[in-house]
């Protein structure tokens, strides 16, 4: 069985990765390690602390211990802001370091958004962020540096890092629909605290277009890097893509 190792900052919606693994066919084993978080605020400085290299490397060592008998196929840094606050090159350097330490491919949620958009041929997006405005703006810059035009980047301004986990399904749908703009080819939800794996088709039905969510793109990119990606039902337009489109 394919084993994805997830580095998840703190505690909120990490179960969404386990749910995603169980929804896949064939199922995927997901091993989660909680990386250290000191500051529970939604802020640029807190995100930088969360993405500290020593914390992530400590997590990799824990993952290797947890999966000693089964082995790892890919490592996923399941934090969007913990990647994009370092800029595109910094986020790439971050996952390169993780891959070197783990001995398997690695990705982060920020980079997975870029990989997913490119695979789908998406060049114009709207963003529904839970972050404060200054943090959300950095995600917009990150996407634009990757060649993705951001038509709008709504910022809900939720103060707590894991505040997205408390949003009801209706509130998440409202976040998606409210973020949409004319000309946007997809809507992005960057918060990994929002559990979306079991509601992706419902979100896309409400939006009338592809919706890319943090946990969805991270799992997809992990499978892509592990070389085991296959089209899936009920997990949104991204997972219905032919394998060839993923660049494997």
C-alpha positions, -999 to 999 in steps of 0.1 A, spaced: 0 0 0 12 35 -8 22 54 23 20 92 25 37 109 54 19 141 65 36 168 85 7 187 100 12 219 121 -5 215 155 -40 200 157 -72 209 138 -83 190 106 -55 165 102 -81 138 101 -90 151 66 -59 134 53 -69 101 67 -104 105 53 -88 114 19 -67 82 20 -97 61 27 -117 77 -1 -91 69 -27 -92 37 -48 -70 19 -40 -69 32 -5 -37 50 7 -22 47 41 -17 82 57 8 86 86 4 120 104 30 137 125 21 169 143 48 195 140 54 221 167 34 253 169 40 280 194 17 308 182 -19 299 174 -26 332 156 -31 337 119 -2 359 111 29 361 89 53 358 118 35 327 132 35 311 98 73 317 96 78 300 129 56 271 119 77 266 88 110 266 106 134 240 91 143 224 124 107 218 132 100 202 99 132 180 100 122 169 135 89 159 119 106 140 92 125 120 117 93 112 135 77 101 103 105 78 94 102 62 129 64 58 125 67 42 90 98 21 97 81 -12 88 61 0 58 83 28 44 74 62 30 64 70 -6 62 108 -2 63 135 24 36 162 25 42 195 44 5 202 50 6 239 56 -1 265 30 10 296 49 40 278 63 53 276 27 42 307 8 55 332 35 90 322 24 83 330 -13 83 306 -42 120 299 -41 120 296 -4 91 271 -5 109 250 -31 141 250 -9 119 239 20 106 208 3 140 200 -12 154 199 23 125 176 34 131 153 5 168 150 12 161 142 48 133 117 41 149 100 10 116 103 -9 99 131 -29 83 159 -8 58 187 -15 40 214 4 5 227 1 16 260 -15 36 242 -42 8 216 -46 -16 244 -55 7 255 -83 12 220 -96 -25 214 -96 -33 246 -114 -7 240 -140 -19 204 -146 -54 217 -151 -43 245 -174 -56 271 -150 -41 305 -153 -67 328 -136 -80 321 -101 -100 337 -73 -89 329 -37 -111 325 -6 -86 328 23 -94 327 60 -62 347 67 -59 384 76 -54 407 45 -16 410 47 -11 372 49 -36 365 21 -18 390 -1 14 370 2 -4 340 -11 -15 360 -41 21 371 -47 32 335 -44 7 324 -71 15 353 -94 53 344 -91 43 310 -103 25 324 -134 -10 322 -120 -31 354 -123 -51 362 -91 -83 381 -100 -93 385 -63 -80 374 -30 -107 376 -3 -95 376 33 -119 365 60 -95 377 87 -100 348 111 -77 354 140 -69 319 150 -46 296 130 -71 267 132 -102 288 130 -111 274 96 -118 240 113 -148 255 130 -165 267 99 -198 249 91 -204 233 57 -227 262 47 -200 287 58 -174 270 36 -198 270 7 -204 307 13 -166 313 14 -162 296 -20 -192 313 -37 -183 347 -23 -147 345 -35 -157 338 -71 -151 364 -98 -159 367 -135 -131 352 -155 -118 330 -127 -112 294 -139 -111 280 -104 -115 290 -68 -88 283 -43 -93 276 -6 -58 277 9 -66 269 45 -55 234 55 -77 237 87 -108 234 65 -118 198 61 -129 194 25 -121 159 12 -156 145 17 -174 176 2 -153 185 -29 -181 177 -54 -206 197 -34 -183 227 -33 -178 225 -71 -215 222 -77 -222 253 -56 -194 272 -74 -201 259 -109 -164 255 -116 -134 237 -102 -125 243 -65 -90 235 -53 -86 230 -16 -55 228 6 -58 191 16 -71 180 -18 -41 194 -37 -16 182 -12 -28 146 -14 -30 148 -51 5 161 -54 19 135 -30 4 108 -52 17 124 -83 53 125 -68 50 90 -56 40 79 -92 8 63 -81 -18 89 -92 -49 76 -109 -83 93 -118 -108 92 -90 -145 99 -86 -161 121 -60 -129 141 -53 -134 171 -76 -122 180 -111 -86 178 -101 -88 141 -93 -106 134 -126 -77 146 -147 -60 120 -169 -27 109 -155 -9 123 -185 -20 158 -175 -2 155 -142 32 153 -159 42 119 -145 
